């Protein structure tokens, strides 16, 4: 079982520190590949959503994790394409409730696309 799977399974509520820790351990080349194109980002997110579903996470729990990931990306990563730039700009003007809604929409978006 991967460390990421173990953390999610442990309490099904990841803290921002846990999410950031997992992201920091990601191979920089892998992260660059994921963020390079919006299609690659969608595929990666789709795989994470499938993993969450297989672990028994509901849509709300996955949306909260997606919100934490988006918070980190908005603060620490520069957009690499127009879609990421749009998402970052929307994220930066949204309040916490709206961010959760955007995260929920992203989770549904990748589920519908798979």
C-alpha positions in Angstrom: 0.0 0.0 0.0 1.4 3.4 -1.0 2.0 6.1 1.7 -0.6 8.2 0.0 -3.2 5.4 0.1 -2.3 4.7 3.8 -2.8 8.4 4.8 -6.2 8.6 3.0 -7.3 5.3 4.5 -6.2 6.2 8.0 -8.9 8.7 8.7 -10.3 9.8 5.3 -9.6 13.4 6.2 -6.2 14.6 5.1 -4.8 17.8 6.6 -3.3 20.5 4.5 0.1 19.5 5.9 -0.4 15.9 4.9 -1.4 16.9 1.4 1.6 19.2 1.1 3.9 16.5 2.4 2.7 14.1 -0.3 3.1 16.7 -3.0 6.6 17.6 -1.9 7.7 14.0 -2.1 6.5 13.8 -5.7 9.3 13.4 -8.2 9.7 16.9 -9.8 9.8 15.4 -13.3 6.5 13.6 -12.6 4.9 16.8 -11.2 6.1 18.7 -14.3 4.6 16.1 -16.6 1.3 16.3 -14.8 1.1 20.1 -14.8 2.5 20.5 -18.3 -0.8 20.0 -20.1 -4.4 20.2 -18.9 -5.2 16.8 -20.3 -2.4 15.3 -18.2 -3.7 17.1 -15.2 -7.2 15.8 -15.8 -5.9 12.2 -16.2 -3.9 12.4 -13.0 -6.9 13.8 -11.1 -9.1 11.2 -12.6 -6.8 8.4 -11.3 -6.8 10.0 -7.8 -10.6 10.2 -7.8 -10.8 6.5 -8.8 -8.4 5.7 -6.0 -10.5 7.7 -3.5 -13.6 5.9 -4.6 -11.9 2.5 -4.2 -11.0 3.5 -0.7 -14.6 4.4 0.1 -14.3 8.1 0.0 -17.5 9.9 -0.9 -17.7 12.9 -3.3 -17.6 15.4 -0.4 -14.4 13.9 1.1 -12.7 13.8 -2.3 -13.8 17.4 -2.9 -12.2 18.5 0.4 -8.9 16.8 -0.6 -9.1 18.4 -4.0 -9.6 21.8 -2.3 -6.5 21.3 -0.3 -4.5 20.4 -3.3 -5.8 23.4 -5.2 -4.9 25.7 -2.3 -1.3 24.4 -2.5 -1.1 24.6 -6.3 -2.5 28.2 -6.3 0.2 29.3 -3.8 3.2 27.4 -5.0 2.9 26.6 -8.7 2.8 28.8 -11.8 0.1 27.9 -14.3 1.6 26.1 -17.3 -1.4 26.6 -19.7 -4.5 28.7 -20.2 -6.8 26.3 -18.4 -4.6 26.3 -15.3 -4.4 30.1 -15.4 -8.2 30.3 -15.5 -8.5 27.9 -12.6 -5.9 29.8 -10.6 -7.7 33.2 -11.2 -11.1 31.7 -10.2 -9.5 30.1 -7.1 -7.8 33.4 -6.1 -11.1 35.4 -6.1 -13.3 32.6 -4.5 -14.1 32.4 -0.8 -13.8 29.1 1.0 -17.3 28.0 0.2 -16.9 28.8 -3.5 -13.5 26.9 -3.5 -15.2 23.8 -2.1 -17.8 24.2 -4.9 -15.1 24.5 -7.5 -13.3 21.5 -6.1 -16.5 19.5 -6.2 -17.0 20.6 -9.9 -13.5 19.4 -10.7 -14.1 16.1 -9.1 -17.3 15.6 -11.1 -15.6 16.9 -14.3 -12.9 14.2 -14.2 -15.4 11.5 -13.2 -17.6 12.4 -16.2 -14.6 12.5 -18.5 -13.4 9.0 -17.6 
